[in-house]
Amino acid sequence: MNKVVNGADEAIRDIPDGATLMLGGFGLCGIPENCIAALVRKGVRQLTCISNNAGVDDFGIGLLLKQKQVKKMIASYVGENAEFERQLLSGELEVELIPQGTLATRCLAAGYGMPAVFTPAGVGTEVAEGKETRQFNGKAYLLEMAFEADFAIVKAWKADTEGNLVFRETARNFNPLMAMAGKITIAEVEELVPAGELNPDHVHTPGIYVHRVFRGTSFEKRIEQRTVRKKA
Amino acid sequence: MSLTKEQIAQRIARELREGYYVNLGIGIPTLVANYIPVGMNVVLQSENGLLGMGPFPFEGEEDPDLINAGKQTITTVPGSVFFDSAMSFGMIRAGKVNLTVLGAMEVSERGDIANWKIPGKMVKGMGGAMDLVASARNIIVAMMHTNPRGESKLLPSCTLPLTGVGCVKKIVSDLAVLDITPAGFKLLERAPGVSVEEIQSKTAGKLLVEGEIPEIVFYD
């Protein structure tokens, strides 16, 4: 079972038009930027993208939006992308906004083999419309379904050839959750090592969830809000 | 004189207690971190996956893998820990976070909050706000008392799409400190030089005024 592929283009080779994709990352932090570039090159269209954010105009998922490759976006916060807002208001793009914890938990449920979860987020709001509500101990909860995604595309810091993944700092975010949730999971990493070189105690995502892995050739790691303090 | 954004943050910081785990939202709430009393151990939770958020990095030491929920570059502190987004909202949902501070466009006298959408105008999304307000036991809202047109943002009922229902416990605005009670907004303190009458005139929801209302005192 060889999980190592040569690069992003090979990793995403069989993603068809109309596929449902999960893309890891929070803002531009920990996004699979090599695979996104390959999806733009491939020109695959009518995608449904599940991701916390929609990138910015010229980076991340914003690149797919600009080429009109996205049919539907499922996200929690999309405030940093003018092209996104334009396509949404003009009706070109279908958008489902869901609470961030619900997004995370619907990934978790998929990876844990559970069809649905109950969460209080969104009770009494428009998020609750059309959803089953149930009371537990006097408090209302919404039934939220596990996601079904054809492909999960994540970015990790390190991997071994077995597909075991290690994430770094807040670039972890949704990546391990989506890695568990895809029918086929693709991981792009900064460092790929032979099996045996990762400490098994330090692995965040067991390789059983990961089908394809490669070392990315280009990580720009763009910073969205550069905030600093002066040295005294 | 109405409070500045910094003074709103400074007043909210007085609600912090030793050992609190605190989630600070984007905007004025973020400024609360600048006023944590010296010597008090408060751990800041950033819902993108960090407990123990430190200050902004020194110039040249920014790390693209290390950001807060506002996507700003930050640092860790001794004892910090990273985790994924499901665990982050797991600890929020399970009530482990002691205090949540967030901004609002509108708050109702029943403690409903609206802060994620203006139909037809602005759709940015709720981010983590709906999860936070649905589960946090102690929610303080930092906000301006009126909108730029001078209209009250403290209402009998919210007019914008709701973020959460009956969840806000306290408001610190540029004019006043108020508790949300079953009977409405209860005025606790007023900004220095701001009269009860002015607060009354700028509060569209039901305002309870009992006895003398002290001015907010700033110690430094």
Interface residues (C-beta under 8 A of the other chain):
Chain A: F26 G27 L28 C29 G30 N52 A75 S76 Y77 V78 G79 E80 E85 L88 L89 V95 L97 I98 P99 Q100 G101 T102 L103 A104 T105 C107 L108 T119 P120 A121 G122 V123 G124 T125 E126 V127 W157 F167 R168 E169 T170 A171 R172 N173 F174 N175 P176 L177 H204 K221 R222 I223 E224 Q225 R226 T227 V228 R229 K230 K231
Chain B: S46 E47 N48 G49 L50 P55 F56 P57 F58 E59 G60 E61 E62 D63 P64 D65 L66 I67 N68 A69 G70 K71 Q72 T73 I74 F82 F83 D84 S85 A86 S88 F89 I92 R93 D112 V123 K124 G125 M126 G127 G128 A129 M130 D131 A134 S135 P161 L162 T163 G164 V165 G166
